[in-house]
Amino acid sequence: MENLLKKVQEAKDYILSQTTVVPKIGLILGSGLGTLAEEVQNPTIIDYKDIPHFPVSTVEGHAGQLVIGELENKAVVVMKGRFHYYEGYSMQEVTFPVRVMQAIGVQLLLVTNACGGLNPKLHPGALMLINDHINFTGSNPLIGPNYSEFGPRFPDMSSAYDKDLIQLAQRVGEKLAIETYEGIYIAISGPYYLSKAELRMIIGLGADTVGMSTVPEVIVARHGGLKVLGISCVTDMAIPDQLVSISHEEVMEVANRTKPKFINLVKGILNEVKL
């Protein structure tokens, strides 16, 4: 993406011209989970199409709006819908909103997704706290010129997901009687659901869940020094010997059923998090 610094600045200027809120926490909401944005108080709602250089969501379940306001007395910016590599966007375009979040002052990124479960301990509707990831998309948003204004040329991803935030999420889950799991998320390019042979391969790599998002955004967030908490909503089991054909509509249905406990967990985390 040419002139990335200039484009980020223009997007930042437009967003800040629409609100007096300076958010410290950013949330990216995955398929079927966007209704959390409706919990934001005193919201300023900005369509992606109105923000300079923002891509536009093309996938069902991704509304395509930026919502800025307060959630659990915290200043937040919420992406109600995200962008995916499989939509034809470059990795730099997919992660452009994270760069803008960094520019407007976000310090913590809470990123969510709907995903397939690979670990038999999981089940449809399970919430998994991501403790590590595997980038299996075939690309990387940091390829190309590095801008020191964003971060270092060679950022460390060995602790991409903040351990203190994971422990906080676990404590909140226990307090609210919401069971949480912990594991590794693998990102693929999509946009198809994997074959049985491919699933056996990625299980062998050590993944507990699989999806088509999140990792590029986390890479850019960590490049920029943001703390990250990742939550996966398991919508189907992708264990090869038990595999049942699934559609995007079915994925959305499970995500919708899981929303109440997902929303309660995220709100509980926000209530207790300190920056």
BALOBA-1460 file (C-alpha; in Angstrom, 3 decimals):
// residues 275
<rec num="1" residu="m" x="0.000" y="0.000" z="0.000"/>
<rec num="2" residu="e" x="1.708" y="3.128" z="-1.246"/>
<rec num="3" residu="n" x="1.974" y="6.176" z="1.028"/>
<rec num="4" residu="l" x="0.794" y="4.137" z="4.022"/>
<rec num="5" residu="l" x="1.787" y="6.806" z="6.541"/>
<rec num="6" residu="k" x="-0.203" y="9.450" z="4.686"/>
<rec num="7" residu="k" x="-3.256" y="7.198" z="4.326"/>
<rec num="8" residu="v" x="-3.255" y="6.282" z="8.011"/>
<rec num="9" residu="q" x="-3.014" y="9.970" z="8.936"/>
<rec num="10" residu="e" x="-5.947" y="10.875" z="6.661"/>
<rec num="11" residu="a" x="-8.110" y="8.093" z="8.104"/>
<rec num="12" residu="k" x="-7.146" y="9.122" z="11.648"/>
<rec num="13" residu="d" x="-7.966" y="12.774" z="11.013"/>
<rec num="14" residu="y" x="-11.395" y="11.902" z="9.607"/>
<rec num="15" residu="i" x="-12.298" y="9.581" z="12.479"/>
<rec num="16" residu="l" x="-11.225" y="12.064" z="15.155"/>
<rec num="17" residu="s" x="-13.215" y="14.791" z="13.405"/>
<rec num="18" residu="q" x="-16.371" y="12.728" z="14.017"/>
<rec num="19" residu="t" x="-15.977" y="12.159" z="17.770"/>
<rec num="20" residu="t" x="-14.539" y="13.647" z="20.949"/>
<rec num="21" residu="v" x="-13.821" y="10.188" z="22.396"/>
<rec num="22" residu="v" x="-10.180" y="9.072" z="22.358"/>
<rec num="23" residu="p" x="-10.381" y="5.262" z="22.610"/>
<rec num="24" residu="k" x="-7.705" y="3.239" z="24.385"/>
<rec num="25" residu="i" x="-9.249" y="-0.162" z="23.585"/>
<rec num="26" residu="g" x="-9.987" y="-1.543" z="20.134"/>
<rec num="27" residu="l" x="-12.300" y="-4.470" z="19.417"/>
<rec num="28" residu="i" x="-12.545" y="-6.442" z="16.179"/>
<rec num="29" residu="l" x="-15.736" y="-8.497" z="16.044"/>
<rec num="30" residu="g" x="-15.891" y="-11.674" z="13.956"/>
<rec num="31" residu="s" x="-18.707" y="-13.382" z="12.063"/>
<rec num="32" residu="g" x="-22.023" y="-13.222" z="13.906"/>
<rec num="33" residu="l" x="-20.517" y="-11.423" z="16.918"/>
<rec num="34" residu="g" x="-21.053" y="-7.840" z="15.770"/>
<rec num="35" residu="t" x="-24.057" y="-7.188" z="18.020"/>
<rec num="36" residu="l" x="-21.669" y="-6.411" z="20.886"/>
<rec num="37" residu="a" x="-21.207" y="-3.059" z="19.135"/>
<rec num="38" residu="e" x="-24.854" y="-2.304" z="19.951"/>
<rec num="39" residu="e" x="-23.914" y="-2.289" z="23.644"/>
<rec num="40" residu="v" x="-21.654" y="0.753" z="23.150"/>
<rec num="41" residu="q" x="-23.041" y="3.823" z="24.905"/>
<rec num="42" residu="n" x="-23.150" y="7.305" z="23.359"/>
<rec num="43" residu="p" x="-21.954" y="5.797" z="20.074"/>
<rec num="44" residu="t" x="-20.557" y="7.548" z="17.058"/>
<rec num="45" residu="i" x="-21.178" y="5.230" z="14.107"/>
<rec num="46" residu="i" x="-19.071" y="5.649" z="10.981"/>
<rec num="47" residu="d" x="-19.559" y="3.553" z="7.847"/>
<rec num="48" residu="y" x="-16.317" y="2.095" z="6.546"/>
<rec num="49" residu="k" x="-17.090" y="3.526" z="3.116"/>
<rec num="50" residu="d" x="-16.896" y="7.039" z="4.562"/>
<rec num="51" residu="i" x="-13.445" y="6.608" z="6.120"/>
<rec num="52" residu="p" x="-10.575" y="7.532" z="3.774"/>
<rec num="53" residu="h" x="-8.771" y="4.451" z="2.420"/>
<rec num="54" residu="f" x="-10.800" y="1.932" z="4.468"/>
<rec num="55" residu="p" x="-11.786" y="-1.234" z="2.607"/>
<rec num="56" residu="v" x="-15.446" y="-2.316" z="2.690"/>
<rec num="57" residu="s" x="-16.730" y="-5.571" z="4.215"/>
<rec num="58" residu="t" x="-18.168" y="-7.958" z="1.617"/>
<rec num="59" residu="v" x="-18.999" y="-10.963" z="3.831"/>
<rec num="60" residu="e" x="-22.361" y="-11.776" z="5.423"/>
<rec num="61" residu="g" x="-22.209" y="-11.161" z="9.169"/>
<rec num="62" residu="h" x="-19.815" y="-8.224" z="8.853"/>
<rec num="63" residu="a" x="-21.773" y="-4.967" z="9.002"/>
<rec num="64" residu="g" x="-18.965" y="-2.624" z="7.951"/>
<rec num="65" residu="q" x="-19.149" y="0.044" z="10.628"/>
<rec num="66" residu="l" x="-16.773" y="1.649" z="13.100"/>
<rec num="67" residu="v" x="-18.447" y="2.353" z="16.445"/>
<rec num="68" residu="i" x="-16.767" y="4.700" z="18.935"/>
<rec num="69" residu="g" x="-18.046" y="5.316" z="22.447"/>
<rec num="70" residu="e" x="-18.049" y="3.767" z="25.909"/>
<rec num="71" residu="l" x="-18.386" y="0.152" z="26.945"/>
<rec num="72" residu="e" x="-18.172" y="-0.736" z="30.647"/>
<rec num="73" residu="n" x="-16.930" y="2.815" z="31.275"/>
<rec num="74" residu="k" x="-13.999" y="2.313" z="28.901"/>
<rec num="75" residu="a" x="-13.411" y="4.393" z="25.779"/>
<rec num="76" residu="v" x="-13.545" y="1.942" z="22.870"/>
<rec num="77" residu="v" x="-13.445" y="1.757" z="19.109"/>
<rec num="78" residu="v" x="-15.261" y="-1.273" z="17.726"/>
<rec num="79" residu="m" x="-14.935" y="-2.760" z="14.265"/>
<rec num="80" residu="k" x="-18.351" y="-4.213" z="13.491"/>
<rec num="81" residu="g" x="-17.064" y="-6.473" z="10.756"/>
<rec num="82" residu="r" x="-13.557" y="-7.033" z="9.460"/>
<rec num="83" residu="f" x="-11.709" y="-7.612" z="6.189"/>
<rec num="84" residu="h" x="-10.256" y="-10.884" z="4.963"/>
<rec num="85" residu="y" x="-7.380" y="-11.798" z="2.691"/>
<rec num="86" residu="y" x="-9.708" y="-14.066" z="0.681"/>
<rec num="87" residu="e" x="-11.870" y="-11.082" z="-0.284"/>
<rec num="88" residu="g" x="-9.041" y="-10.009" z="-2.571"/>
<rec num="89" residu="y" x="-7.590" y="-7.343" z="-0.301"/>
<rec num="90" residu="s" x="-3.857" y="-7.211" z="0.292"/>
<rec num="91" residu="m" x="-2.565" y="-8.020" z="3.760"/>
<rec num="92" residu="q" x="-1.780" y="-4.321" z="4.186"/>
<rec num="93" residu="e" x="-5.400" y="-3.454" z="3.390"/>
<rec num="94" residu="v" x="-6.745" y="-6.178" z="5.704"/>
<rec num="95" residu="t" x="-4.741" y="-4.741" z="8.603"/>
<rec num="96" residu="f" x="-5.091" y="-1.050" z="7.732"/>
<rec num="97" residu="p" x="-7.700" y="-0.436" z="10.475"/>
<rec num="98" residu="v" x="-5.271" y="-1.728" z="13.119"/>
<rec num="99" residu="r" x="-2.711" y="0.823" z="11.947"/>
<rec num="100" residu="v" x="-5.380" y="3.507" z="12.286"/>
<rec num="101" residu="m" x="-6.312" y="2.277" z="15.766"/>
<rec num="102" residu="q" x="-2.673" y="2.561" z="16.778"/>
<rec num="103" residu="a" x="-2.540" y="6.082" z="15.365"/>
<rec num="104" residu="i" x="-5.598" y="7.294" z="17.317"/>
<rec num="105" residu="g" x="-4.177" y="6.006" z="20.605"/>
<rec num="106" residu="v" x="-5.449" y="2.446" z="21.071"/>
<rec num="107" residu="q" x="-3.243" y="0.497" z="23.495"/>
<rec num="108" residu="l" x="-5.123" y="-2.811" z="23.760"/>
<rec num="109" residu="l" x="-6.688" y="-4.850" z="20.958"/>
<rec num="110" residu="l" x="-9.361" y="-7.440" z="21.713"/>
<rec num="111" residu="v" x="-9.806" y="-9.531" z="18.576"/>
<rec num="112" residu="t" x="-12.489" y="-12.180" z="18.088"/>
<rec num="113" residu="n" x="-13.400" y="-14.716" z="15.440"/>
<rec num="114" residu="a" x="-15.701" y="-17.579" z="14.544"/>
<rec num="115" residu="c" x="-13.641" y="-20.697" z="13.911"/>
<rec num="116" residu="g" x="-13.527" y="-24.459" z="13.480"/>
<rec num="117" residu="g" x="-12.526" y="-26.664" z="16.401"/>
<rec num="118" residu="l" x="-9.672" y="-29.134" z="15.912"/>
<rec num="119" residu="n" x="-9.161" y="-30.242" z="19.509"/>
<rec num="120" residu="p" x="-11.701" y="-32.870" z="20.660"/>
<rec num="121" residu="k" x="-11.887" y="-31.105" z="24.039"/>
<rec num="122" residu="l" x="-13.706" y="-28.265" z="22.275"/>
<rec num="123" residu="h" x="-17.311" y="-28.187" z="21.047"/>
<rec num="124" residu="p" x="-19.601" y="-25.913" z="19.011"/>
<rec num="125" residu="g" x="-20.250" y="-22.852" z="21.141"/>
<rec num="126" residu="a" x="-16.976" y="-23.121" z="23.086"/>
<rec num="127" residu="l" x="-14.968" y="-19.955" z="23.746"/>
<rec num="128" residu="m" x="-11.206" y="-20.371" z="23.399"/>
<rec num="129" residu="l" x="-8.667" y="-17.822" z="24.601"/>
<rec num="130" residu="i" x="-5.852" y="-17.747" z="22.046"/>
<rec num="131" residu="n" x="-2.423" y="-18.238" z="23.632"/>
<rec num="132" residu="d" x="-0.472" y="-18.581" z="20.383"/>
<rec num="133" residu="h" x="-1.001" y="-18.717" z="16.643"/>
<rec num="134" residu="i" x="0.271" y="-20.222" z="13.407"/>
<rec num="135" residu="n" x="0.273" y="-18.031" z="10.310"/>
<rec num="136" residu="f" x="-0.656" y="-20.448" z="7.506"/>
<rec num="137" residu="t" x="-2.146" y="-17.845" z="5.166"/>
<rec num="138" residu="g" x="0.834" y="-17.862" z="2.814"/>
<rec num="139" residu="s" x="1.476" y="-14.162" z="3.338"/>
<rec num="140" residu="n" x="2.358" y="-11.598" z="5.988"/>
<rec num="141" residu="p" x="1.229" y="-7.973" z="6.469"/>
<rec num="142" residu="l" x="4.770" y="-6.868" z="7.361"/>
<rec num="143" residu="i" x="6.221" y="-7.803" z="3.962"/>
<rec num="144" residu="g" x="7.472" y="-4.687" z="2.190"/>
<rec num="145" residu="p" x="8.963" y="-1.428" z="3.444"/>
<rec num="146" residu="n" x="9.021" y="-1.021" z="7.220"/>
<rec num="147" residu="y" x="7.927" y="2.287" z="8.728"/>
<rec num="148" residu="s" x="9.700" y="2.864" z="12.046"/>
<rec num="149" residu="e" x="6.784" y="5.105" z="13.033"/>
<rec num="150" residu="f" x="4.681" y="1.931" z="13.283"/>
<rec num="151" residu="g" x="7.218" y="-0.492" z="14.740"/>
<rec num="152" residu="p" x="10.532" y="-2.346" z="14.317"/>
<rec num="153" residu="r" x="11.650" y="-4.191" z="11.193"/>
<rec num="154" residu="f" x="11.764" y="-7.542" z="13.036"/>
<rec num="155" residu="p" x="9.085" y="-7.640" z="15.756"/>
<rec num="156" residu="d" x="8.956" y="-10.537" z="18.217"/>
<rec num="157" residu="m" x="5.848" y="-12.745" z="18.057"/>
<rec num="158" residu="s" x="6.911" y="-15.223" z="20.750"/>
<rec num="159" residu="s" x="4.414" y="-13.699" z="23.204"/>
<rec num="160" residu="a" x="1.854" y="-12.191" z="20.857"/>
<rec num="161" residu="y" x="-1.070" y="-12.776" z="23.242"/>
<rec num="162" residu="d" x="-0.774" y="-11.050" z="26.615"/>
<rec num="163" residu="k" x="-0.545" y="-13.604" z="29.438"/>
<rec num="164" residu="d" x="-1.981" y="-11.226" z="32.025"/>
<rec num="165" residu="l" x="-5.015" y="-10.570" z="29.822"/>
<rec num="166" residu="i" x="-5.535" y="-14.309" z="29.299"/>
<rec num="167" residu="q" x="-5.483" y="-14.846" z="33.064"/>
<rec num="168" residu="l" x="-7.881" y="-11.938" z="33.543"/>
<rec num="169" residu="a" x="-10.268" y="-13.454" z="30.975"/>
<rec num="170" residu="q" x="-10.094" y="-16.811" z="32.753"/>
<rec num="171" residu="r" x="-10.900" y="-15.208" z="36.119"/>
<rec num="172" residu="v" x="-13.822" y="-13.304" z="34.616"/>
<rec num="173" residu="g" x="-15.097" y="-16.498" z="33.006"/>
<rec num="174" residu="e" x="-14.991" y="-18.328" z="36.324"/>
<rec num="175" residu="k" x="-16.781" y="-15.461" z="38.066"/>
<rec num="176" residu="l" x="-19.551" y="-15.457" z="35.434"/>
<rec num="177" residu="a" x="-19.729" y="-19.268" z="35.187"/>
<rec num="178" residu="i" x="-18.629" y="-19.102" z="31.551"/>
<rec num="179" residu="e" x="-16.318" y="-21.953" z="30.638"/>
<rec num="180" residu="t" x="-13.249" y="-20.910" z="28.662"/>
<rec num="181" residu="y" x="-10.554" y="-22.947" z="26.989"/>
<rec num="182" residu="e" x="-7.047" y="-22.006" z="25.946"/>
<rec num="183" residu="g" x="-5.178" y="-22.961" z="22.799"/>
<rec num="184" residu="i" x="-3.523" y="-22.280" z="19.455"/>
<rec num="185" residu="y" x="-5.308" y="-20.702" z="16.484"/>
<rec num="186" residu="i" x="-4.127" y="-21.337" z="12.944"/>
<rec num="187" residu="a" x="-5.020" y="-18.874" z="10.187"/>
<rec num="188" residu="i" x="-5.529" y="-20.070" z="6.607"/>
<rec num="189" residu="s" x="-6.242" y="-17.940" z="3.572"/>
<rec num="190" residu="g" x="-9.680" y="-19.424" z="2.778"/>
<rec num="191" residu="p" x="-12.256" y="-19.018" z="1.402"/>
<rec num="192" residu="y" x="-13.075" y="-22.727" z="1.460"/>
<rec num="193" residu="y" x="-13.429" y="-25.138" z="4.364"/>
<rec num="194" residu="l" x="-10.429" y="-27.460" z="4.422"/>
<rec num="195" residu="s" x="-10.232" y="-31.008" z="3.107"/>
<rec num="196" residu="k" x="-9.777" y="-33.904" z="5.531"/>
<rec num="197" residu="a" x="-6.135" y="-34.303" z="4.506"/>
<rec num="198" residu="e" x="-5.479" y="-30.601" z="5.094"/>
<rec num="199" residu="l" x="-7.175" y="-30.780" z="8.486"/>
<rec num="200" residu="r" x="-4.997" y="-33.734" z="9.505"/>
<rec num="201" residu="m" x="-1.955" y="-31.713" z="8.467"/>
<rec num="202" residu="i" x="-2.799" y="-28.632" z="10.540"/>
<rec num="203" residu="i" x="-3.781" y="-30.742" z="13.548"/>
<rec num="204" residu="g" x="-0.314" y="-32.271" z="13.247"/>
<rec num="205" residu="l" x="1.130" y="-28.751" z="13.348"/>
<rec num="206" residu="g" x="-0.399" y="-28.287" z="16.789"/>
<rec num="207" residu="a" x="-3.460" y="-26.134" z="16.107"/>
<rec num="208" residu="d" x="-6.568" y="-26.276" z="18.322"/>
<rec num="209" residu="t" x="-8.755" y="-24.052" z="16.130"/>
<rec num="210" residu="v" x="-8.721" y="-22.913" z="12.504"/>
<rec num="211" residu="g" x="-10.050" y="-19.781" z="10.830"/>
<rec num="212" residu="m" x="-9.520" y="-17.233" z="8.078"/>
<rec num="213" residu="s" x="-8.689" y="-14.070" z="10.041"/>
<rec num="214" residu="t" x="-7.163" y="-12.666" z="13.242"/>
<rec num="215" residu="v" x="-3.475" y="-13.537" z="12.801"/>
<rec num="216" residu="p" x="-2.676" y="-10.734" z="10.300"/>
<rec num="217" residu="e" x="-4.343" y="-8.198" z="12.602"/>
<rec num="218" residu="v" x="-2.484" y="-9.526" z="15.632"/>
<rec num="219" residu="i" x="0.854" y="-9.379" z="13.806"/>
<rec num="220" residu="v" x="0.298" y="-5.709" z="12.981"/>
<rec num="221" residu="a" x="-0.989" y="-4.934" z="16.479"/>
<rec num="222" residu="r" x="2.104" y="-6.436" z="18.061"/>
<rec num="223" residu="h" x="4.328" y="-4.698" z="15.505"/>
<rec num="224" residu="g" x="2.810" y="-1.466" z="16.816"/>
<rec num="225" residu="g" x="3.255" y="-2.368" z="20.487"/>
<rec num="226" residu="l" x="-0.422" y="-2.997" z="21.298"/>
<rec num="227" residu="k" x="-1.382" y="-5.558" z="23.929"/>
<rec num="228" residu="v" x="-3.569" y="-8.313" z="22.452"/>
<rec num="229" residu="l" x="-6.292" y="-10.604" z="23.750"/>
<rec num="230" residu="g" x="-7.797" y="-13.075" z="21.281"/>
<rec num="231" residu="i" x="-11.073" y="-14.978" z="21.722"/>
<rec num="232" residu="s" x="-12.260" y="-17.678" z="19.314"/>
<rec num="233" residu="c" x="-15.886" y="-18.790" z="19.161"/>
<rec num="234" residu="v" x="-15.960" y="-22.410" z="17.975"/>
<rec num="235" residu="t" x="-18.867" y="-22.765" z="15.554"/>
<rec num="236" residu="d" x="-18.206" y="-26.287" z="14.253"/>
<rec num="237" residu="m" x="-15.866" y="-29.183" z="14.811"/>
<rec num="238" residu="a" x="-13.324" y="-29.771" z="12.036"/>
<rec num="239" residu="i" x="-11.969" y="-33.138" z="13.182"/>
<rec num="240" residu="p" x="-11.384" y="-35.197" z="9.978"/>
<rec num="241" residu="d" x="-12.909" y="-38.496" z="11.127"/>
<rec num="242" residu="q" x="-16.014" y="-36.735" z="12.444"/>
<rec num="243" residu="l" x="-16.310" y="-34.143" z="9.693"/>
<rec num="244" residu="v" x="-19.780" y="-32.986" z="8.696"/>
<rec num="245" residu="s" x="-20.280" y="-30.609" z="5.778"/>
<rec num="246" residu="i" x="-21.044" y="-27.088" z="7.019"/>
<rec num="247" residu="s" x="-22.182" y="-23.832" z="5.432"/>
<rec num="248" residu="h" x="-21.464" y="-20.210" z="6.346"/>
<rec num="249" residu="e" x="-25.107" y="-19.891" z="7.390"/>
<rec num="250" residu="e" x="-24.647" y="-22.689" z="9.937"/>
<rec num="251" residu="v" x="-21.489" y="-21.012" z="11.235"/>
<rec num="252" residu="m" x="-23.488" y="-17.815" z="11.728"/>
<rec num="253" residu="e" x="-26.264" y="-19.703" z="13.511"/>
<rec num="254" residu="v" x="-23.894" y="-21.147" z="16.141"/>
<rec num="255" residu="a" x="-22.172" y="-17.773" z="16.569"/>
<rec num="256" residu="n" x="-25.581" y="-16.188" z="17.146"/>
<rec num="257" residu="r" x="-26.470" y="-18.780" z="19.790"/>
<rec num="258" residu="t" x="-23.149" y="-18.154" z="21.550"/>
<rec num="259" residu="k" x="-23.512" y="-14.368" z="21.578"/>
<rec num="260" residu="p" x="-25.021" y="-13.921" z="25.064"/>
<rec num="261" residu="k" x="-22.139" y="-15.590" z="26.917"/>
<rec num="262" residu="f" x="-19.595" y="-14.062" z="24.525"/>
<rec num="263" residu="i" x="-20.959" y="-10.560" z="25.176"/>
<rec num="264" residu="n" x="-21.030" y="-11.144" z="28.932"/>
<rec num="265" residu="l" x="-17.433" y="-12.390" z="28.910"/>
<rec num="266" residu="v" x="-16.104" y="-9.446" z="26.883"/>
<rec num="267" residu="k" x="-18.007" y="-6.896" z="28.986"/>
<rec num="268" residu="g" x="-16.699" y="-8.547" z="32.143"/>
<rec num="269" residu="i" x="-13.136" y="-8.335" z="30.822"/>
<rec num="270" residu="l" x="-13.538" y="-4.682" z="29.898"/>
<rec num="271" residu="n" x="-14.996" y="-3.918" z="33.299"/>
<rec num="272" residu="e" x="-11.907" y="-5.225" z="35.058"/>
<rec num="273" residu="v" x="-9.094" y="-4.403" z="32.654"/>
<rec num="274" residu="k" x="-6.725" y="-1.612" z="33.629"/>
<rec num="275" residu="l" x="-4.593" y="0.402" z="31.206"/>
